[in-house]
Amino acid sequence: MDADPRAWRPQTFGRRRVKDLSDPVIEPAWEGVRVLAHLDAAAARVEIHDATGADLAPDHAPIVDALLAAFAADAAVLDGYLTDQATRASEGRMIVTSESPTVGEHTSQFFLGRQGAELMSGRGRPGRTGGARTIDEIEQTLEKVPIAFVAVDLVALDGESLVEIPLLERKRLLESVLSEGNLVRRTPYVREPAGTFIITWRSLGFGGLAYKAANSRYHPGAPNDDWCLAPMPRR
């Protein structure tokens, strides 16, 4: 692993079967462009690197501003997606980010996605398992729906690498340093049993699920068999 976080690339999913994962957390599988966002609050600078290393930040100034406003630390590297799913009318009313909410909390803490709701009706895309669409495709098909940054992991904080920290601890740290708004979200995640949540995610148009071992580490730029994707159950 390169010592310079700017040379890191997003960790990729492995091939292990869901049933072989130890104590997984479960998230909806996001569509969009997978990126690492490098935040430097002191310099008011954000770089958003895709899997090729290209910096997409200059093309997404509103997200850059929103990330700086939402950030409550000196510096960080966030793993996430540039996606319109969080701001669509149907999928934008997203689910809670806490680990074990009640059903009432699950409902009341939906992401509102107000801009998407005002602009258009929902356009879910069942059958996808995430990561398949490019920014150009998103913008061409849903021009009025803003792209947001959805954080799924925190891999460095204030100059310290977190790649050897268990996933659940990284997620708790993420919640402590990144607040949410229209253009910045944190992915929801739950533990088993997850039936109610999976039904909700399916109804919101998500086509797949991401399973991640609660104790998993992070391998920049490499596949990790402790993370896997699965199609959305039909029922």
Secondary structure, 3 states (H helix, E strand, C coil): CCCCHHHCCCCEECCCCHHHCCCEEEEECCCCEEEEEEEECCCCEEEEECCCCCECHHHCHHHHHHHHHHECCCEEEEEEEEECHHHCCCCCCCCCCCCCCCHHHHHHCCCCCHHHHHHCCCCCCCCCCCCCCCHHHHHHHCCCCCCEEEEEEEEEECCEECCCCCHHHHHHHHHHHECCCCCEEECCCEECCCHHHHHHHHHCCCCEEEEEECCCCCCCCCEECCEEEEECCCC
